[in-house]
């Protein structure tokens, strides 16, 4: 990349014969449509800018982008350290506050050249009501003082939003020290009664492993690990939960039982029993979520599966019998402490019953189609 400085207001993209656009103008599409509907912008050589709207990709009718233009866009959005990291490692994560909007940026290279995925984030911290928990399980989580809370789902399922809502609530109701390790920082947490230390991977600390090892010496009450991606980060995350801290983290899995299987699979078979015991002891809740298309109005709504690590669940985790956990989630559903579990199918059926989503949308997102059919029949919906 050239050393020429580039501003977000420079007209660097010739979108059509009559108009040249700046990066700021390109990003303004998020504001016009609202980030509740337009969530991502994809920049790629040979393609026009592509937005994700209501969960679906929509390619604009503007001119295709070339490598030179995309590199200038990167220069406008990334600082010098991030540009050097990109050139060295071929990808980099960053966040940027522009006007009143925060953007999460992943810049990378593919076979055609430079590319970016840009996600718009609300600068207003999400509330518990905004997340839309299926019951009052959030109250139980907010009272925890130790253990591991995992929020799972695919990319774009709102994992960071759910965790931010929980941390924001705790920060305003308990005088605690919260340390976050994020790549990059997505929501800026603030509170007058809590102390909050947010650290960006690559800028404030080299990696999750070092950050976790260091923060155990920094007197935290609550730790947020942006994502458990490998054995090292998973080990340190579980260690932090075992040593008397409340730890939140995200992981890319489809459902609660699959999350346990994924964590066990990170380790060699000779450590399976040890890791199963660690999980049985440390895990408190696993929340698996999906964003589903609304039928009552434009936008999407959260469907959420909740696993509470009760005595019975803990025994199954210890025995590595995660396939039998689902049946407990189907029965221990009363909205009271010690239960408050929900399968994804029950959550989807409830949204259908409330007129929020269609039966077809529920069927598209169900993990177990026969169970969804039973849940819909139970509610006289099918």
C-alpha positions as CSV (number, residue, x, y, z in Angstrom):
1,X,0.0,0.0,0.0
2,X,1.1,3.5,-0.7
3,X,2.1,5.9,2.1
4,X,-0.3,8.5,0.8
5,X,-2.7,9.5,3.6
6,X,-6.4,8.9,2.9
7,X,-9.3,10.5,4.7
8,X,-12.8,9.0,5.1
9,X,-14.1,12.1,3.3
10,X,-11.9,11.8,0.2
11,X,-13.9,11.0,-2.9
12,X,-12.1,7.7,-3.7
13,X,-14.8,5.5,-5.2
14,X,-16.3,6.3,-8.6
15,X,-19.7,4.6,-8.0
16,X,-21.1,5.6,-11.4
17,X,-20.4,7.9,-14.3
18,X,-21.7,10.9,-12.4
19,X,-20.8,10.3,-8.8
20,X,-17.7,9.8,-6.7
21,X,-18.2,8.7,-3.1
22,X,-16.2,8.9,0.1
23,X,-16.0,6.1,2.7
24,X,-18.2,8.2,5.0
25,X,-20.9,8.4,2.3
26,X,-20.7,4.7,1.6
27,X,-21.1,3.9,5.3
28,X,-24.1,6.3,5.6
29,X,-26.3,3.6,4.0
30,X,-26.4,2.0,7.5
31,X,-27.9,5.1,9.0
32,X,-30.5,5.5,6.2
33,X,-31.8,2.0,6.5
34,X,-31.1,1.6,10.3
35,X,-28.6,-1.0,11.5
36,X,-31.4,-3.2,12.9
37,X,-32.0,-4.1,9.2
38,X,-28.7,-3.4,7.4
39,X,-25.9,-5.1,9.4
40,X,-22.9,-5.6,7.1
41,X,-21.1,-4.2,4.1
42,X,-18.9,-6.4,2.0
43,X,-16.1,-4.9,-0.2
44,X,-14.5,-7.1,-2.7
45,X,-12.5,-6.7,-6.0
46,X,-14.7,-7.1,-9.0
47,X,-17.9,-6.7,-7.2
48,X,-20.1,-3.6,-6.4
49,X,-20.5,-2.9,-2.6
50,X,-22.8,-5.6,-1.1
51,X,-25.0,-5.0,1.9
52,X,-26.6,-7.6,4.2
53,X,-30.2,-6.5,4.7
54,X,-32.6,-8.5,6.9
55,X,-30.1,-11.4,6.8
56,X,-29.8,-11.5,3.0
57,X,-27.0,-10.2,0.8
58,X,-27.9,-7.5,-1.7
59,X,-25.4,-6.4,-4.3
60,X,-25.8,-2.7,-5.2
61,X,-26.0,-1.5,-8.8
62,X,-22.9,0.7,-8.4
63,X,-19.7,0.1,-10.3
64,X,-17.4,-2.8,-9.4
65,X,-14.6,-2.1,-7.0
66,X,-10.9,-2.4,-8.0
67,X,-7.9,-3.3,-5.8
68,X,-6.5,0.2,-5.8
69,X,-9.8,1.7,-4.5
70,X,-10.2,-0.9,-1.8
71,X,-6.6,-0.4,-0.6
72,X,-7.4,3.4,-0.3
73,X,-10.6,2.5,1.7
74,X,-8.5,0.4,4.0
75,X,-6.1,3.3,4.5
76,X,-9.0,5.5,5.4
77,X,-10.4,3.1,8.0
78,X,-7.3,1.5,9.6
79,X,-4.5,3.1,11.5
80,X,-0.8,2.6,10.6
81,X,-0.3,-0.3,13.1
82,X,-3.4,-2.1,11.7
83,X,-2.2,-1.6,8.1
84,X,1.2,-3.1,9.0
85,X,-0.6,-6.0,10.7
86,X,-2.7,-6.6,7.6
87,X,0.3,-6.6,5.4
88,X,2.1,-9.0,7.7
89,X,-0.6,-11.5,8.6
90,X,-3.0,-10.9,5.6
91,X,-5.9,-10.0,7.9
92,X,-6.7,-7.7,10.7
93,X,-9.6,-6.8,13.0
94,X,-10.4,-3.2,13.9
95,X,-13.2,-1.0,15.1
96,X,-13.8,2.7,14.2
97,X,-16.2,5.3,15.6
98,X,-17.5,7.5,12.8
99,X,-19.9,10.2,13.8
100,X,-22.3,8.5,16.1
101,X,-21.8,5.0,14.7
102,X,-19.2,2.3,15.5
103,X,-18.0,-0.1,12.9
104,X,-16.3,-3.5,13.3
105,X,-13.9,-4.0,10.4
106,X,-12.2,-7.2,9.2
107,X,-9.8,-6.4,6.4
108,X,-8.2,-9.3,4.6
109,X,-7.0,-10.7,1.2
110,X,-8.5,-13.3,-1.0
111,X,-7.5,-14.7,-4.4
112,X,-8.7,-11.5,-6.1
113,X,-6.9,-9.1,-3.8
114,X,-7.9,-6.9,-0.8
115,X,-11.4,-7.2,0.7
116,X,-13.3,-6.0,3.8
117,X,-16.3,-7.0,5.9
118,X,-17.7,-4.1,7.8
119,X,-20.4,-4.5,10.5
120,X,-22.3,-1.6,12.0
121,X,-22.7,-1.6,15.7
122,X,-25.1,0.5,17.8
123,X,-23.2,2.9,20.0
124,X,-26.1,2.7,22.5
125,X,-25.6,-0.3,24.7
126,X,-28.3,-3.0,24.2
127,X,-30.8,-3.5,26.9
128,X,-32.1,-6.8,28.4
129,X,-35.5,-6.1,26.7
130,X,-33.8,-5.5,23.4
131,X,-32.2,-9.0,23.4
132,X,-35.5,-10.7,24.0
133,X,-34.7,-13.6,26.4
134,X,-37.4,-16.4,26.3
135,X,-37.8,-16.2,30.1
136,X,-36.2,-14.6,33.2
137,X,-33.0,-16.6,32.9
138,X,-31.1,-13.3,32.6
139,X,-31.9,-12.5,36.2
140,X,-30.2,-15.7,37.3
141,X,-27.1,-15.0,35.2
142,X,-26.9,-11.4,36.5
143,X,-26.7,-12.7,40.1
144,X,-23.8,-15.1,39.4
145,X,-20.5,-14.5,41.1
146,X,-18.5,-17.3,39.5
147,X,-18.6,-19.8,36.7
148,X,-18.7,-19.8,32.9
149,X,-21.5,-18.4,30.8
150,X,-21.2,-19.3,27.1
151,X,-23.2,-17.5,24.3
152,X,-23.1,-19.5,21.1
153,X,-24.3,-19.1,17.5
154,X,-23.1,-18.5,14.0
155,X,-21.4,-15.3,12.9
156,X,-23.9,-12.4,13.0
157,X,-26.2,-14.2,15.5
158,X,-25.9,-11.4,18.0
159,X,-23.6,-13.1,20.6
160,X,-21.7,-9.9,21.4
161,X,-25.0,-8.0,21.8
162,X,-26.4,-10.5,24.3
163,X,-23.2,-10.5,26.4
164,X,-22.9,-6.7,26.2
165,X,-26.5,-6.4,27.5
166,X,-25.8,-8.7,30.4
167,X,-22.5,-6.9,31.3
168,X,-24.2,-3.5,31.0
169,X,-26.9,-4.5,33.4
170,X,-24.4,-6.0,35.9
171,X,-22.2,-2.9,35.7
172,X,-25.1,-0.7,36.7
173,X,-26.3,-2.9,39.5
174,X,-23.1,-4.3,41.2
175,X,-19.8,-2.6,42.2
176,X,-17.5,-5.0,40.3
177,X,-14.3,-4.9,38.3
178,X,-15.0,-6.1,34.7
179,X,-12.1,-6.9,32.4
180,X,-12.9,-7.6,28.7
181,X,-10.6,-9.1,26.1
182,X,-12.0,-8.4,22.6
183,X,-11.0,-8.5,19.0
184,X,-12.0,-5.8,18.4
185,X,-13.9,-3.9,21.1
186,X,-17.5,-3.6,19.9
187,X,-19.4,-1.9,22.7
188,X,-17.9,0.7,25.1
189,X,-19.1,-0.2,28.6
190,X,-19.6,2.6,31.2
191,X,-20.8,2.7,34.8
192,X,-20.3,4.9,37.8
193,X,-20.4,2.1,40.3
194,X,-18.2,-0.5,38.5
195,X,-14.6,-0.4,37.2
196,X,-14.4,-1.5,33.6
197,X,-11.1,-2.3,31.7
198,X,-11.6,-3.1,28.1
199,X,-8.6,-4.4,26.2
200,X,-8.3,-4.9,22.4
201,X,-6.3,-7.9,21.1
202,X,-3.4,-6.7,19.1
203,X,-3.5,-3.2,20.5
204,X,-3.5,-3.6,24.3
205,X,-2.5,-7.3,24.6
206,X,-0.9,-9.6,22.0
207,X,-3.5,-12.5,22.2
208,X,-6.3,-14.0,24.3
209,X,-3.9,-16.4,26.1
210,X,-1.6,-13.6,27.4
211,X,-4.6,-11.4,28.2
212,X,-6.3,-14.1,30.2
213,X,-3.1,-15.0,32.1
214,X,-2.5,-11.3,32.9
215,X,-6.0,-10.4,33.9
216,X,-6.0,-13.1,36.6
217,X,-3.5,-10.9,38.4
218,X,-5.6,-7.7,37.9
219,X,-8.2,-8.4,40.6
220,X,-11.2,-9.0,38.3
221,X,-14.7,-10.0,39.4
222,X,-16.0,-10.6,35.9
223,X,-14.0,-11.5,32.7
224,X,-15.3,-11.3,29.1
225,X,-13.3,-13.3,26.6
226,X,-14.5,-12.3,23.2
227,X,-14.3,-15.8,21.7
228,X,-12.9,-19.2,22.5
229,X,-11.2,-20.2,19.2
230,X,-8.7,-22.8,20.2
231,X,-7.5,-25.1,23.0
232,X,-5.3,-22.5,24.7
233,X,-8.0,-19.8,25.0
234,X,-10.5,-22.5,26.1
235,X,-8.1,-23.8,28.8
236,X,-7.4,-20.3,30.2
237,X,-11.1,-19.4,30.1
238,X,-12.1,-22.5,32.0
239,X,-9.3,-21.9,34.5
240,X,-10.5,-18.4,35.1
241,X,-14.0,-19.7,35.8
242,X,-12.6,-22.4,38.1
243,X,-10.7,-19.9,40.2
244,X,-13.7,-18.0,41.5
245,X,-14.4,-15.5,38.6
246,X,-17.6,-15.0,36.5
247,X,-16.5,-15.5,32.9
248,X,-18.5,-14.8,29.8
249,X,-17.4,-16.0,26.3
250,X,-18.7,-16.7,22.8
251,X,-18.1,-19.7,20.6
252,X,-19.4,-20.6,17.1
253,X,-21.7,-23.6,17.6
254,X,-25.2,-24.5,16.6
255,X,-26.8,-25.6,19.9
256,X,-26.0,-26.1,23.6
257,X,-25.2,-29.8,23.4
258,X,-23.0,-29.2,20.3
259,X,-21.1,-26.6,22.3
260,X,-20.0,-29.2,24.9
261,X,-19.0,-31.6,22.1
262,X,-17.0,-28.9,20.4
263,X,-15.1,-28.0,23.5
264,X,-14.3,-31.7,24.3
265,X,-13.1,-32.2,20.7
266,X,-10.6,-29.4,21.1
267,X,-8.6,-31.8,23.4
268,X,-6.9,-35.1,22.7
269,X,-8.8,-38.3,23.8
270,X,-6.6,-38.9,26.8
271,X,-7.7,-35.6,28.3
272,X,-11.5,-36.1,27.6
273,X,-12.3,-37.1,31.2
274,X,-10.4,-34.2,32.7
275,X,-12.0,-31.6,30.4
276,X,-15.5,-33.1,30.9
277,X,-15.0,-32.7,34.7
278,X,-13.8,-29.1,34.2
279,X,-16.8,-28.3,32.1
280,X,-19.2,-29.9,34.6
281,X,-17.7,-27.9,37.4
282,X,-17.3,-24.5,35.6
283,X,-20.2,-24.1,33.1
284,X,-23.3,-22.3,34.5
285,X,-25.4,-21.5,31.4
286,X,-25.1,-22.0,27.7
287,X,-27.2,-19.7,25.5
288,X,-27.4,-20.6,21.8
289,X,-29.1,-18.1,19.6
290,X,-30.3,-17.4,16.1
291,X,-31.7,-14.3,14.4
292,X,-34.9,-15.1,12.6
293,X,-36.9,-13.0,10.1
294,X,-39.9,-11.3,11.6
295,X,-43.3,-11.8,10.0
296,X,-45.1,-9.0,11.8
297,X,-42.9,-6.2,10.6
298,X,-39.5,-5.6,9.0
299,X,-36.4,-6.8,10.8
300,X,-35.3,-9.9,12.8
301,X,-35.9,-11.3,16.2
302,X,-33.8,-13.5,18.5
303,X,-34.7,-17.1,19.0
304,X,-32.8,-18.6,22.0
305,X,-31.9,-22.0,23.4
306,X,-31.0,-22.0,27.1
307,X,-29.1,-24.7,29.0
308,X,-28.9,-24.4,32.8
309,X,-26.2,-26.6,34.4
310,X,-28.4,-28.3,37.0
311,X,-27.2,-31.3,39.0
312,X,-28.6,-33.7,36.4
313,X,-27.0,-31.8,33.5
314,X,-23.7,-31.7,35.3
315,X,-23.7,-35.5,35.7
316,X,-24.3,-35.9,32.0
317,X,-21.5,-33.5,31.1
318,X,-19.1,-35.3,33.4
319,X,-20.0,-38.6,31.7
320,X,-19.6,-36.9,28.2
321,X,-23.2,-37.9,27.4
322,X,-24.2,-34.5,25.9
323,X,-26.6,-36.3,23.5
324,X,-28.9,-36.9,26.5
325,X,-28.9,-33.3,27.7
326,X,-31.6,-32.2,25.2
327,X,-34.3,-34.3,26.9
328,X,-33.7,-32.4,30.2
329,X,-34.0,-29.1,28.3
330,X,-37.4,-30.2,27.1
331,X,-38.7,-30.9,30.6
332,X,-37.1,-28.4,33.0
333,X,-38.8,-25.3,31.4
334,X,-40.6,-23.7,34.3
335,X,-39.8,-20.0,34.6
336,X,-38.2,-20.3,38.1
337,X,-34.6,-20.5,39.4
338,X,-33.1,-23.9,38.9
339,X,-35.0,-24.5,35.7
340,X,-35.6,-21.8,33.0
341,X,-34.4,-24.0,30.2
342,X,-35.6,-23.8,26.6
343,X,-34.9,-25.7,23.4
344,X,-34.5,-23.8,20.2
345,X,-37.7,-25.5,19.0
346,X,-39.7,-24.3,22.0
347,X,-38.4,-20.7,21.5
348,X,-39.3,-20.8,17.8
349,X,-42.8,-22.1,18.5
350,X,-43.4,-19.4,21.1
351,X,-42.4,-16.7,18.6
352,X,-44.9,-18.3,16.1
353,X,-47.6,-18.3,18.8
354,X,-47.0,-14.6,19.5
355,X,-47.4,-13.8,15.7
356,X,-43.8,-12.6,15.5
357,X,-42.4,-15.2,13.0
358,X,-44.1,-17.5,10.5
359,X,-44.2,-21.3,10.7
360,X,-42.0,-21.6,7.6
361,X,-39.4,-19.4,9.3
362,X,-39.5,-21.5,12.4
363,X,-39.1,-24.7,10.3
364,X,-36.1,-23.1,8.5
365,X,-34.2,-22.5,11.8
366,X,-35.2,-25.6,13.8
367,X,-32.4,-28.0,14.8
368,X,-34.9,-30.9,15.3
369,X,-37.9,-30.7,12.9
370,X,-40.0,-33.4,14.6
371,X,-39.6,-31.6,18.0
372,X,-40.7,-28.3,16.4
373,X,-43.8,-30.1,14.9
374,X,-44.6,-31.4,18.4
375,X,-44.2,-27.9,20.0
376,X,-46.4,-26.3,17.3
377,X,-49.1,-29.0,17.8
378,X,-48.9,-28.4,21.6
379,X,-49.8,-24.8,20.9
380,X,-52.4,-25.7,18.4
381,X,-50.5,-24.0,15.6
382,X,-50.1,-26.9,13.2
